[in-house]
Amino acid sequence: MSTVLPREGVGALASVRQVPPGILAGAIIPTMVGVAETYFISFLGTEALTGVTLVCPVLMLVRRD
């Protein structure tokens, strides 16, 4: 028995199936770490959160993996 998907949903579903698990995890894990860091830094106050927000893009440009 097959399910009928809408036309626009098929392309999105097929593209997710073709992504290797390592690449998918490499995109999801850093995002979750960033969300967790922002959550814990928010307890320090708005000044700390603003400082991290200003410094983070510069670190991403400078850092090489």
PDB file of N, CA, C and O in Angstrom:
ATOM      1  N   MET A   1       0.848  -1.165   0.000  1.00  0.00           N
ATOM      2  CA  MET A   1       0.000   0.000   0.000  1.00  0.00           C
ATOM      3  C   MET A   1       0.898   1.235   0.000  1.00  0.00           C
ATOM      4  O   MET A   1       1.765   1.367   0.864  1.00  0.00           O
ATOM      5  N   SER A   2       0.707   2.114  -0.932  1.00  0.00           N
ATOM      6  CA  SER A   2       1.540   3.313  -1.009  1.00  0.00           C
ATOM      7  C   SER A   2       0.722   4.533  -0.607  1.00  0.00           C
ATOM      8  O   SER A   2      -0.495   4.590  -0.784  1.00  0.00           O
ATOM      9  N   THR A   3       1.429   5.486  -0.068  1.00  0.00           N
ATOM     10  CA  THR A   3       0.769   6.729   0.314  1.00  0.00           C
ATOM     11  C   THR A   3       0.979   7.758  -0.781  1.00  0.00           C
ATOM     12  O   THR A   3       2.023   7.785  -1.432  1.00  0.00           O
ATOM     13  N   VAL A   4       0.010   8.573  -0.972  1.00  0.00           N
ATOM     14  CA  VAL A   4       0.084   9.625  -1.971  1.00  0.00           C
ATOM     15  C   VAL A   4       0.518  10.907  -1.271  1.00  0.00           C
ATOM     16  O   VAL A   4      -0.150  11.385  -0.355  1.00  0.00           O
ATOM     17  N   LEU A   5       1.645  11.457  -1.714  1.00  0.00           N
ATOM     18  CA  LEU A   5       2.155  12.694  -1.146  1.00  0.00           C
ATOM     19  C   LEU A   5       1.889  13.844  -2.104  1.00  0.00           C
ATOM     20  O   LEU A   5       1.844  13.638  -3.316  1.00  0.00           O
ATOM     21  N   PRO A   6       1.715  15.044  -1.583  1.00  0.00           N
ATOM     22  CA  PRO A   6       1.568  16.180  -2.489  1.00  0.00           C
ATOM     23  C   PRO A   6       2.836  16.371  -3.300  1.00  0.00           C
ATOM     24  O   PRO A   6       3.923  15.973  -2.880  1.00  0.00           O
ATOM     25  N   ARG A   7       2.691  16.974  -4.448  1.00  0.00           N
ATOM     26  CA  ARG A   7       3.806  17.112  -5.383  1.00  0.00           C
ATOM     27  C   ARG A   7       4.983  17.859  -4.774  1.00  0.00           C
ATOM     28  O   ARG A   7       6.126  17.446  -4.974  1.00  0.00           O
ATOM     29  N   GLU A   8       4.752  18.944  -4.038  1.00  0.00           N
ATOM     30  CA  GLU A   8       5.856  19.709  -3.461  1.00  0.00           C
ATOM     31  C   GLU A   8       6.524  18.982  -2.299  1.00  0.00           C
ATOM     32  O   GLU A   8       7.689  19.247  -2.003  1.00  0.00           O
ATOM     33  N   GLY A   9       5.818  18.078  -1.637  1.00  0.00           N
ATOM     34  CA  GLY A   9       6.389  17.338  -0.523  1.00  0.00           C
ATOM     35  C   GLY A   9       7.322  16.222  -0.957  1.00  0.00           C
ATOM     36  O   GLY A   9       8.194  15.808  -0.192  1.00  0.00           O
ATOM     37  N   VAL A  10       7.147  15.732  -2.174  1.00  0.00           N
ATOM     38  CA  VAL A  10       7.960  14.617  -2.650  1.00  0.00           C
ATOM     39  C   VAL A  10       9.405  15.054  -2.837  1.00  0.00           C
ATOM     40  O   VAL A  10      10.321  14.316  -2.473  1.00  0.00           O
ATOM     41  N   GLY A  11       9.624  16.220  -3.390  1.00  0.00           N
ATOM     42  CA  GLY A  11      10.989  16.700  -3.603  1.00  0.00           C
ATOM     43  C   GLY A  11      11.732  16.931  -2.304  1.00  0.00           C
ATOM     44  O   GLY A  11      12.912  16.601  -2.190  1.00  0.00           O
ATOM     45  N   ALA A  12      11.055  17.490  -1.337  1.00  0.00           N
ATOM     46  CA  ALA A  12      11.688  17.731  -0.046  1.00  0.00           C
ATOM     47  C   ALA A  12      11.994  16.420   0.650  1.00  0.00           C
ATOM     48  O   ALA A  12      13.058  16.282   1.253  1.00  0.00           O
ATOM     49  N   LEU A  13      11.107  15.473   0.583  1.00  0.00           N
ATOM     50  CA  LEU A  13      11.319  14.176   1.216  1.00  0.00           C
ATOM     51  C   LEU A  13      12.454  13.422   0.536  1.00  0.00           C
ATOM     52  O   LEU A  13      13.272  12.798   1.212  1.00  0.00           O
ATOM     53  N   ALA A  14      12.515  13.469  -0.773  1.00  0.00           N
ATOM     54  CA  ALA A  14      13.576  12.778  -1.502  1.00  0.00           C
ATOM     55  C   ALA A  14      14.930  13.403  -1.220  1.00  0.00           C
ATOM     56  O   ALA A  14      15.925  12.686  -1.124  1.00  0.00           O
ATOM     57  N   SER A  15      14.994  14.722  -1.086  1.00  0.00           N
ATOM     58  CA  SER A  15      16.276  15.363  -0.834  1.00  0.00           C
ATOM     59  C   SER A  15      16.804  15.043   0.554  1.00  0.00           C
ATOM     60  O   SER A  15      18.018  14.939   0.733  1.00  0.00           O
ATOM     61  N   VAL A  16      15.931  14.884   1.544  1.00  0.00           N
ATOM     62  CA  VAL A  16      16.367  14.515   2.888  1.00  0.00           C
ATOM     63  C   VAL A  16      16.862  13.073   2.906  1.00  0.00           C
ATOM     64  O   VAL A  16      17.820  12.760   3.613  1.00  0.00           O
ATOM     65  N   ARG A  17      16.235  12.210   2.154  1.00  0.00           N
ATOM     66  CA  ARG A  17      16.666  10.815   2.109  1.00  0.00           C
ATOM     67  C   ARG A  17      18.039  10.656   1.467  1.00  0.00           C
ATOM     68  O   ARG A  17      18.753   9.708   1.795  1.00  0.00           O
ATOM     69  N   GLN A  18      18.427  11.540   0.574  1.00  0.00           N
ATOM     70  CA  GLN A  18      19.689  11.417  -0.143  1.00  0.00           C
ATOM     71  C   GLN A  18      20.864  12.005   0.619  1.00  0.00           C
ATOM     72  O   GLN A  18      22.010  11.786   0.226  1.00  0.00           O
ATOM     73  N   VAL A  19      20.621  12.742   1.693  1.00  0.00           N
ATOM     74  CA  VAL A  19      21.696  13.353   2.467  1.00  0.00           C
ATOM     75  C   VAL A  19      22.334  12.293   3.349  1.00  0.00           C
ATOM     76  O   VAL A  19      21.634  11.618   4.105  1.00  0.00           O
ATOM     77  N   PRO A  20      23.669  12.132   3.266  1.00  0.00           N
ATOM     78  CA  PRO A  20      24.332  11.171   4.145  1.00  0.00           C
ATOM     79  C   PRO A  20      24.166  11.556   5.615  1.00  0.00           C
ATOM     80  O   PRO A  20      24.104  12.743   5.934  1.00  0.00           O
ATOM     81  N   PRO A  21      24.094  10.576   6.508  1.00  0.00           N
ATOM     82  CA  PRO A  21      23.867  10.873   7.926  1.00  0.00           C
ATOM     83  C   PRO A  21      24.940  11.762   8.538  1.00  0.00           C
ATOM     84  O   PRO A  21      24.633  12.575   9.410  1.00  0.00           O
ATOM     85  N   GLY A  22      26.177  11.631   8.110  1.00  0.00           N
ATOM     86  CA  GLY A  22      27.253  12.454   8.654  1.00  0.00           C
ATOM     87  C   GLY A  22      27.062  13.929   8.350  1.00  0.00           C
ATOM     88  O   GLY A  22      27.312  14.780   9.204  1.00  0.00           O
ATOM     89  N   ILE A  23      26.628  14.230   7.160  1.00  0.00           N
ATOM     90  CA  ILE A  23      26.394  15.623   6.781  1.00  0.00           C
ATOM     91  C   ILE A  23      25.186  16.171   7.522  1.00  0.00           C
ATOM     92  O   ILE A  23      25.189  17.316   7.973  1.00  0.00           O
ATOM     93  N   LEU A  24      24.169  15.356   7.643  1.00  0.00           N
ATOM     94  CA  LEU A  24      22.972  15.787   8.361  1.00  0.00           C
ATOM     95  C   LEU A  24      23.289  16.048   9.832  1.00  0.00           C
ATOM     96  O   LEU A  24      22.837  17.043  10.399  1.00  0.00           O
ATOM     97  N   ALA A  25      24.061  15.161  10.448  1.00  0.00           N
ATOM     98  CA  ALA A  25      24.457  15.355  11.847  1.00  0.00           C
ATOM     99  C   ALA A  25      25.391  16.548  11.979  1.00  0.00           C
ATOM    100  O   ALA A  25      25.345  17.262  12.981  1.00  0.00           O
ATOM    101  N   GLY A  26      26.233  16.771  10.985  1.00  0.00           N
ATOM    102  CA  GLY A  26      27.137  17.917  11.011  1.00  0.00           C
ATOM    103  C   GLY A  26      26.413  19.245  10.916  1.00  0.00           C
ATOM    104  O   GLY A  26      26.974  20.280  11.278  1.00  0.00           O
ATOM    105  N   ALA A  27      25.209  19.236  10.449  1.00  0.00           N
ATOM    106  CA  ALA A  27      24.419  20.466  10.392  1.00  0.00           C
ATOM    107  C   ALA A  27      23.540  20.630  11.621  1.00  0.00           C
ATOM    108  O   ALA A  27      23.310  21.752  12.074  1.00  0.00           O
ATOM    109  N   ILE A  28      23.051  19.535  12.158  1.00  0.00           N
ATOM    110  CA  ILE A  28      22.110  19.616  13.275  1.00  0.00           C
ATOM    111  C   ILE A  28      22.825  19.804  14.611  1.00  0.00           C
ATOM    112  O   ILE A  28      22.381  20.599  15.439  1.00  0.00           O
ATOM    113  N   ILE A  29      23.914  19.092  14.829  1.00  0.00           N
ATOM    114  CA  ILE A  29      24.608  19.153  16.122  1.00  0.00           C
ATOM    115  C   ILE A  29      25.146  20.555  16.425  1.00  0.00           C
ATOM    116  O   ILE A  29      24.912  21.048  17.529  1.00  0.00           O
ATOM    117  N   PRO A  30      25.854  21.226  15.506  1.00  0.00           N
ATOM    118  CA  PRO A  30      26.300  22.597  15.833  1.00  0.00           C
ATOM    119  C   PRO A  30      25.145  23.561  16.085  1.00  0.00           C
ATOM    120  O   PRO A  30      25.272  24.477  16.898  1.00  0.00           O
ATOM    121  N   THR A  31      24.038  23.367  15.408  1.00  0.00           N
ATOM    122  CA  THR A  31      22.878  24.221  15.641  1.00  0.00           C
ATOM    123  C   THR A  31      22.342  24.022  17.055  1.00  0.00           C
ATOM    124  O   THR A  31      22.022  24.992  17.742  1.00  0.00           O
ATOM    125  N   MET A  32      22.244  22.776  17.487  1.00  0.00           N
ATOM    126  CA  MET A  32      21.767  22.495  18.845  1.00  0.00           C
ATOM    127  C   MET A  32      22.746  23.023  19.901  1.00  0.00           C
ATOM    128  O   MET A  32      22.320  23.512  20.947  1.00  0.00           O
ATOM    129  N   VAL A  33      24.037  22.930  19.636  1.00  0.00           N
ATOM    130  CA  VAL A  33      25.029  23.467  20.576  1.00  0.00           C
ATOM    131  C   VAL A  33      24.881  24.983  20.674  1.00  0.00           C
ATOM    132  O   VAL A  33      24.948  25.540  21.770  1.00  0.00           O
ATOM    133  N   GLY A  34      24.684  25.649  19.551  1.00  0.00           N
ATOM    134  CA  GLY A  34      24.482  27.093  19.569  1.00  0.00           C
ATOM    135  C   GLY A  34      23.242  27.509  20.335  1.00  0.00           C
ATOM    136  O   GLY A  34      23.256  28.503  21.060  1.00  0.00           O
ATOM    137  N   VAL A  35      22.178  26.755  20.177  1.00  0.00           N
ATOM    138  CA  VAL A  35      20.944  27.050  20.923  1.00  0.00           C
ATOM    139  C   VAL A  35      21.168  26.853  22.420  1.00  0.00           C
ATOM    140  O   VAL A  35      20.717  27.665  23.229  1.00  0.00           O
ATOM    141  N   ALA A  36      21.865  25.777  22.790  1.00  0.00           N
ATOM    142  CA  ALA A  36      22.134  25.516  24.212  1.00  0.00           C
ATOM    143  C   ALA A  36      23.025  26.604  24.806  1.00  0.00           C
ATOM    144  O   ALA A  36      22.781  27.064  25.922  1.00  0.00           O
ATOM    145  N   GLU A  37      24.065  27.020  24.060  1.00  0.00           N
ATOM    146  CA  GLU A  37      24.943  28.091  24.553  1.00  0.00           C
ATOM    147  C   GLU A  37      24.167  29.384  24.752  1.00  0.00           C
ATOM    148  O   GLU A  37      24.346  30.066  25.761  1.00  0.00           O
ATOM    149  N   THR A  38      23.316  29.723  23.808  1.00  0.00           N
ATOM    150  CA  THR A  38      22.519  30.943  23.923  1.00  0.00           C
ATOM    151  C   THR A  38      21.585  30.871  25.124  1.00  0.00           C
ATOM    152  O   THR A  38      21.386  31.869  25.816  1.00  0.00           O
ATOM    153  N   TYR A  39      21.020  29.716  25.370  1.00  0.00           N
ATOM    154  CA  TYR A  39      20.121  29.535  26.511  1.00  0.00           C
ATOM    155  C   TYR A  39      20.864  29.785  27.826  1.00  0.00           C
ATOM    156  O   TYR A  39      20.374  30.512  28.690  1.00  0.00           O
ATOM    157  N   PHE A  40      22.049  29.180  27.975  1.00  0.00           N
ATOM    158  CA  PHE A  40      22.782  29.338  29.227  1.00  0.00           C
ATOM    159  C   PHE A  40      23.379  30.739  29.378  1.00  0.00           C
ATOM    160  O   PHE A  40      23.443  31.261  30.490  1.00  0.00           O
ATOM    161  N   ILE A  41      23.813  31.348  28.286  1.00  0.00           N
ATOM    162  CA  ILE A  41      24.354  32.705  28.355  1.00  0.00           C
ATOM    163  C   ILE A  41      23.251  33.702  28.684  1.00  0.00           C
ATOM    164  O   ILE A  41      23.519  34.748  29.275  1.00  0.00           O
ATOM    165  N   SER A  42      22.030  33.395  28.313  1.00  0.00           N
ATOM    166  CA  SER A  42      20.927  34.313  28.609  1.00  0.00           C
ATOM    167  C   SER A  42      20.721  34.489  30.107  1.00  0.00           C
ATOM    168  O   SER A  42      20.179  35.508  30.536  1.00  0.00           O
ATOM    169  N   PHE A  43      21.144  33.515  30.914  1.00  0.00           N
ATOM    170  CA  PHE A  43      21.043  33.660  32.361  1.00  0.00           C
ATOM    171  C   PHE A  43      22.017  34.703  32.896  1.00  0.00           C
ATOM    172  O   PHE A  43      21.819  35.216  33.997  1.00  0.00           O
ATOM    173  N   LEU A  44      23.064  35.029  32.142  1.00  0.00           N
ATOM    174  CA  LEU A  44      24.042  36.019  32.575  1.00  0.00           C
ATOM    175  C   LEU A  44      23.559  37.446  32.356  1.00  0.00           C
ATOM    176  O   LEU A  44      24.096  38.385  32.943  1.00  0.00           O
ATOM    177  N   GLY A  45      22.556  37.608  31.518  1.00  0.00           N
ATOM    178  CA  GLY A  45      21.993  38.931  31.286  1.00  0.00           C
ATOM    179  C   GLY A  45      22.081  39.344  29.833  1.00  0.00           C
ATOM    180  O   GLY A  45      22.691  38.663  29.008  1.00  0.00           O
ATOM    181  N   THR A  46      21.465  40.464  29.541  1.00  0.00           N
ATOM    182  CA  THR A  46      21.433  40.926  28.150  1.00  0.00           C
ATOM    183  C   THR A  46      22.784  41.422  27.670  1.00  0.00           C
ATOM    184  O   THR A  46      23.091  41.321  26.482  1.00  0.00           O
ATOM    185  N   GLU A  47      23.607  41.961  28.583  1.00  0.00           N
ATOM    186  CA  GLU A  47      24.923  42.445  28.168  1.00  0.00           C
ATOM    187  C   GLU A  47      25.800  41.290  27.701  1.00  0.00           C
ATOM    188  O   GLU A  47      26.489  41.405  26.687  1.00  0.00           O
ATOM    189  N   ALA A  48      25.782  40.181  28.430  1.00  0.00           N
ATOM    190  CA  ALA A  48      26.573  39.010  28.037  1.00  0.00           C
ATOM    191  C   ALA A  48      26.068  38.431  26.720  1.00  0.00           C
ATOM    192  O   ALA A  48      26.864  38.046  25.864  1.00  0.00           O
ATOM    193  N   LEU A  49      24.769  38.371  26.560  1.00  0.00           N
ATOM    194  CA  LEU A  49      24.189  37.853  25.323  1.00  0.00           C
ATOM    195  C   LEU A  49      24.540  38.745  24.141  1.00  0.00           C
ATOM    196  O   LEU A  49      24.809  38.249  23.047  1.00  0.00           O
ATOM    197  N   THR A  50      24.537  40.061  24.353  1.00  0.00           N
ATOM    198  CA  THR A  50      24.917  40.995  23.301  1.00  0.00           C
ATOM    199  C   THR A  50      26.391  40.825  22.943  1.00  0.00           C
ATOM    200  O   THR A  50      26.748  40.861  21.765  1.00  0.00           O
ATOM    201  N   GLY A  51      27.243  40.644  23.936  1.00  0.00           N
ATOM    202  CA  GLY A  51      28.669  40.443  23.681  1.00  0.00           C
ATOM    203  C   GLY A  51      28.936  39.196  22.867  1.00  0.00           C
ATOM    204  O   GLY A  51      29.740  39.224  21.935  1.00  0.00           O
ATOM    205  N   VAL A  52      28.279  38.111  23.201  1.00  0.00           N
ATOM    206  CA  VAL A  52      28.457  36.868  22.454  1.00  0.00           C
ATOM    207  C   VAL A  52      27.925  37.028  21.032  1.00  0.00           C
ATOM    208  O   VAL A  52      28.518  36.519  20.081  1.00  0.00           O
ATOM    209  N   THR A  53      26.820  37.728  20.894  1.00  0.00           N
ATOM    210  CA  THR A  53      26.245  37.950  19.566  1.00  0.00           C
ATOM    211  C   THR A  53      27.175  38.756  18.675  1.00  0.00           C
ATOM    212  O   THR A  53      27.233  38.520  17.468  1.00  0.00           O
ATOM    213  N   LEU A  54      27.899  39.699  19.247  1.00  0.00           N
ATOM    214  CA  LEU A  54      28.830  40.508  18.460  1.00  0.00           C
ATOM    215  C   LEU A  54      30.120  39.755  18.135  1.00  0.00           C
ATOM    216  O   LEU A  54      30.680  39.935  17.054  1.00  0.00           O
ATOM    217  N   VAL A  55      30.589  38.928  19.041  1.00  0.00           N
ATOM    218  CA  VAL A  55      31.875  38.258  18.861  1.00  0.00           C
ATOM    219  C   VAL A  55      31.753  36.990  18.021  1.00  0.00           C
ATOM    220  O   VAL A  55      32.692  36.656  17.299  1.00  0.00           O
ATOM    221  N   CYS A  56      30.654  36.286  18.088  1.00  0.00           N
ATOM    222  CA  CYS A  56      30.498  34.995  17.431  1.00  0.00           C
ATOM    223  C   CYS A  56      30.742  35.034  15.916  1.00  0.00           C
ATOM    224  O   CYS A  56      31.449  34.158  15.418  1.00  0.00           O
ATOM    225  N   PRO A  57      30.202  35.991  15.158  1.00  0.00           N
ATOM    226  CA  PRO A  57      30.484  36.005  13.713  1.00  0.00           C
ATOM    227  C   PRO A  57      31.965  36.224  13.403  1.00  0.00           C
ATOM    228  O   PRO A  57      32.482  35.671  12.432  1.00  0.00           O
ATOM    229  N   VAL A  58      32.635  37.011  14.204  1.00  0.00           N
ATOM    230  CA  VAL A  58      34.069  37.242  13.985  1.00  0.00           C
ATOM    231  C   VAL A  58      34.844  35.956  14.243  1.00  0.00           C
ATOM    232  O   VAL A  58      35.763  35.627  13.493  1.00  0.00           O
ATOM    233  N   LEU A  59      34.486  35.232  15.285  1.00  0.00           N
ATOM    234  CA  LEU A  59      35.148  33.955  15.571  1.00  0.00           C
ATOM    235  C   LEU A  59      34.921  32.948  14.449  1.00  0.00           C
ATOM    236  O   LEU A  59      35.826  32.184  14.114  1.00  0.00           O
ATOM    237  N   MET A  60      33.739  32.939  13.872  1.00  0.00           N
ATOM    238  CA  MET A  60      33.456  32.014  12.784  1.00  0.00           C
ATOM    239  C   MET A  60      34.312  32.331  11.561  1.00  0.00           C
ATOM    240  O   MET A  60      34.725  31.422  10.841  1.00  0.00           O
ATOM    241  N   LEU A  61      34.577  33.602  11.323  1.00  0.00           N
ATOM    242  CA  LEU A  61      35.423  33.980  10.183  1.00  0.00           C
ATOM    243  C   LEU A  61      36.890  33.659  10.431  1.00  0.00           C
ATOM    244  O   LEU A  61      37.607  33.270   9.510  1.00  0.00           O
ATOM    245  N   VAL A  62      37.330  33.818  11.654  1.00  0.00           N
ATOM    246  CA  VAL A  62      38.742  33.624  11.991  1.00  0.00           C
ATOM    247  C   VAL A  62      39.080  32.146  12.165  1.00  0.00           C
ATOM    248  O   VAL A  62      40.159  31.704  11.770  1.00  0.00           O
ATOM    249  N   ARG A  63      38.169  31.389  12.751  1.00  0.00           N
ATOM    250  CA  ARG A  63      38.428  29.990  13.092  1.00  0.00           C
ATOM    251  C   ARG A  63      38.506  29.122  11.845  1.00  0.00           C
ATOM    252  O   ARG A  63      37.692  29.239  10.929  1.00  0.00           O
ATOM    253  N   ARG A  64      39.493  28.260  11.835  1.00  0.00           N
ATOM    254  CA  ARG A  64      39.629  27.288  10.748  1.00  0.00           C
ATOM    255  C   ARG A  64      39.641  25.897  11.327  1.00  0.00           C
ATOM    256  O   ARG A  64      40.355  25.625  12.292  1.00  0.00           O
ATOM    257  N   ASP A  65      38.862  25.022  10.750  1.00  0.00           N
ATOM    258  CA  ASP A  65      38.823  23.630  11.219  1.00  0.00           C
ATOM    259  C   ASP A  65      39.625  22.747  10.313  1.00  0.00           C
ATOM    260  O   ASP A  65      39.712  21.541  10.545  1.00  0.00           O
TER     261      ASP A  65
END
